[in-house]
Amino acid sequence: MTENGDGWPSFDYQASSPAIESLHMQTQVVGKIKLALTPASPEWQTVPLWVSARGLTTGLMDGDGRGVEVAFDLIDHRVDVTMSDGGRQTVEIARPMPLRDFTAAVLGALSVLGLDVQINPMTVEVPNPVRCDEYEGCDRYDTEVAGRLHAIYVRVAAALETFRSGFWGKQSQVGLYWGTFDLSVARYNLVPVPPREGVDLIHRVAMDTEQFEVGFWPGNDRYPRPAFFAYTYPSPAGIADAPIEPKGARWDQNMGEFLLDYDDVIASDDPAAAILEFARSTYAVGADLAGWDRTLLDWSPPA
């Protein structure tokens, strides 16, 4: 694994895209299990997967009176299903496994432990949705790619937690949103935003209030390289011309948000500081232009 001096791994989206897509769709299956077992919450705040020392986890969920957790181990490359009564099942994923087989294996592991979970089988927020219980593709899980992503997630999550600590208002936890496959955190201004005509349920719930979001994604078809992103919603007038930091960060008209390439971050003297600078500066310009009361919302530790 090629790294810079601080242990940040390099990442090539073009070479890794089949493996990224496979892991992405696998997280959708586990995410849908969490969606089925977790009470609905504003802006889907209970839906993301959390970064752990070994991978990604649903965290504790209620399984008919027992605690249940489903977790990706991206070090030993398996999915662990554990119950509070001691039950445990493991699904090995370090081998070619079509999405259909992965779905059957994870739901089957839950069933063996006495928990039958029904999920919506259609993948979401992707250009070409498929039924995860029927699709024979997405069978390119790659241990090296998974390991690199986990190493990045651990470092990015730490930086975003530092950013998260400077806010007194309502905000999300740092989580992996498995629909769009980004690791991000959102701050909310609690001013309702009426839904746009024709918008789907996902976005009606997610975008129902003024908010700022910053995060990382490993790349996609629209922007085929890993990058950090940030946006304020609704987008205030003048934001595209607002000055932000660090060097290399800019407004991308095609994406409609601020971007900072991952390669620029890991080439800097202090990658974590660069991420924090990007998060703080994009939040500041968006909140100021949108008229947020930052004297009420922002927080700093007492002297």
N, C-alpha and C positions, 0 to 999 in steps of 0.2 A: 504494500500500500504506500504510494508516494505521498509524502507529507511535507508541509513547511516546517519551520523550526518550532512552531507551537503545537504540532500534531494535527493540524487541519488537513484532511486528505484531499487530494485532487479528485475531480469528478468530471467525467466525460458523458454528457447526456446522449450524444449521437451513438456512441458505442454501447451505452447501457440501456437504451430505450426499451428493448424487448423485456429486459429484466425488471425495469421500473414499472412497465405496464402490468406485468405478472404480479408483482408485489402489491401494486395499487389495487388491483381487482381482488386480491386476497384480503387486503384490509377492508374492502367494501363488505365482504362476507362477514367478517368479524364485527365490523361496525354496525351492520344490520342486526346482528345478534344483540349488540348493546342497545340499539334503538328499540328492539322488541322488549327488552327487559328493564328499560329505564324510563321513568316518568318523563313526559314531555316537559320542556322548559323553554323559556324565552330565548330566541336566537339559537336554538339547538345547543345550548351550552353544555348539556350532559352527553352529547353524542360523540365528541371526538375521542380518539385514543390518546392515552398519555404516554410520554416517553419514560422509559424505565432504564435502569442500569444495564439491562440485557436486551432491550428491544422496545416493544410497544404493548400496552395493556389496556383492557377495558376498565381496569379498576374493579372494585367490589360492586357486584350487582345482586339483586334479589332473585333467587331461583326458587320460587314457591316455598319461602320460609328458610331457605338455606342460602348462604353466601356462595357466589360463583364468580370466577374470574377467567377470562380467556386472554392469553398473552402470547405474543410473538417473541420467541427467543432468537434474536438475530445474531447471536454468537454461536450457539449450537444448532441453529436453523431447524426449529420445530415450533409447533403451537402447543402450548400447555393449557389444558382445561382443568381447573382445580375447584374443589368444593370445600366449604367450611366443615363438612363432616368427615373430611379426610380423603374423599374420592378424588381420583386423578386419572386423566387420560392424556396421551401425547400423540400428536400427529407430526411425523417427520416430513419436512418440506424440502430438504436438500437433494431433490431429485426431480426429473420431469414429471409434472402432475398437472393435467388440464384443470381449468377452473371448475369444471363439473365435478371432478374427483375430489378436489380440495373442499368444495362445498359439502359434498356427501360425507367426507371424512370428519370435518369439524362438527357438523350437525349430528353425525353418528356418534361422536365422542360424547356430546351432551346427552344424547338419548341413552347411551350406556350408563351414564351417571344418574338417570332418572329424570332428565329434564328435556322435554320435547319443545323445541322452539320453532315457531313459524316465522319466516321472513319473506319480505317482498323480494322475489328472485331477480328483478330487473336492476342492472347496474344503473347508477345515476350520475349526472353531471359530467358525462363523457360524450364525445361526438357520436359514437355508434354504440348505444346501449345493447347489452345482450342479457340473456337469462344465465345467471351464474350457476344454476343447477343443470344447465344443458350445454353450455359452451365448452367446446373441446380445445380452444386456444388458451392463451395466457399461461403457457406451461414452461416458461423460461426463467424461473427463479434462479438467481445466481448468487452464490454465497459471498463472493467478493463484493459485488454491487450492494448486497444487503448490509455487509459489514461496513462499507464506506458510508452508506446512508445513515446507519446507526451512529457512527462516529461523528458525522455532521450534526445529526439531530441532538445528540447529547450536548454538544458545544453551543449550538444555536439556542436550544431550550434554556441553557444557563444564562446566555446573554439576554434573551427575552424576559426571563424572570427578573433580571436586574432592572430592565425597563419597566416591567409591570409594577415594581415596588414603588414607583414614583407617582402613584395615582390614588386619589382618595375616593373616586367615584366607582360606579359599577363597571366591571370589566370581566372578561372571560379568563379562564385558566389558559396556560400555554398548551395547545393540543394539536394533534394531527387530524385535520378535517379530511376524512377519507373520501368524500365526494370529489373534491378538487385536488386532493393529495398535497396539501400545504400544511406546514407547521407554523402556527400563527397565534397571535393574541389580539383581542379587540377591546377598545375602550368605548363606552357609551355615554352620550349626553342626555339620554332619557327625554328627548323631544320626539314625539311620534312622527313617523313619515308615512303618509298614505301609500298603499301599494299601487304600483303602476298598473295600468289596464293590461290584462292578459298575463300577468306574471304568475309563475307556478307556485305551488305550496312551499317548496324549499325556500324560495326567495321571499315570499310573503312573510315567513317566520323570521328568516335570517336578517332581513333588511327593513325591519319595522320601526327603527329608531335611528336618529343621527349617531354615527359611529366613525371610529378610526380603526384601521386594521393594518398590522405589519407582520410580515412573516417570510418564510423561505419555501421555495419549491425547487425540485431537481431539474425542471425543464418540462416543456410540453411542445406540441406541434406549433403553437403560435409563437412561442419563444423558446427555441431549442437549445437552451443552456441553463445551468443552475443560476438562480438569482434570488435576491431579496426584493420584496415588493411592499408598497405602502399606499394606502388611499384613504381619503375622507369621503363619507357618504352621507347625504348627497354631496357631490363634488362642488365646492364653492367657486364662484367666479374668481379668476385670476390665479388659480392654484398652479396651472401649468407653467407660469412664469416665476413662481416663487423660488428664491434661492434656498438650496438645501446642502447638506453635508453627508458624507465626506466626498473627497475627490472621486469622480467617476459616477456618482449618483445623479440621476437626471429624470425628467418627465418623459415618458414614452407615449407618444400620441396614439399609436396603434393599440397599445394595451390599456390606455386610459388611466395610468397610475405611475407612481414613482418606481424606478428600478435601480438596483445596484447589483452588478454581476458578482457572483460568488468568487470568480477568479480575481477580481479586484480586491475583494475582502481579504482573501488568504495571502495576497501579495503585499498587503500592508504590514506595517511594523507591529500592529496589535489588532488582529481580526475581531476579537470580542469588542474592543473599543470602537472599531469602525461600524459594527452592527448597531451598537448603542447610539452612536452619533447619528446614523441614518434614521433609527427609530425616533429619537428625540426631535431631530430637526423636521422630519416630515409630519410628526404629530403637531409640533408647534405651529408650522405654517398653516396646516389644515384647520386646526382648532381656532387659531386667530382669525383666519379668513371667514370661518363659519360662525364666528361670534360666540364661541363657548366661553363660559365663565371660568377661566383657568385659575383665578384666585381661590375659587371654591373647590375645583377639581384636582389641581396638582398638589403633590405632597413631597416634602423632603424631611429627612430625619432631624430631630431636634439637635441643636448644637451641643 
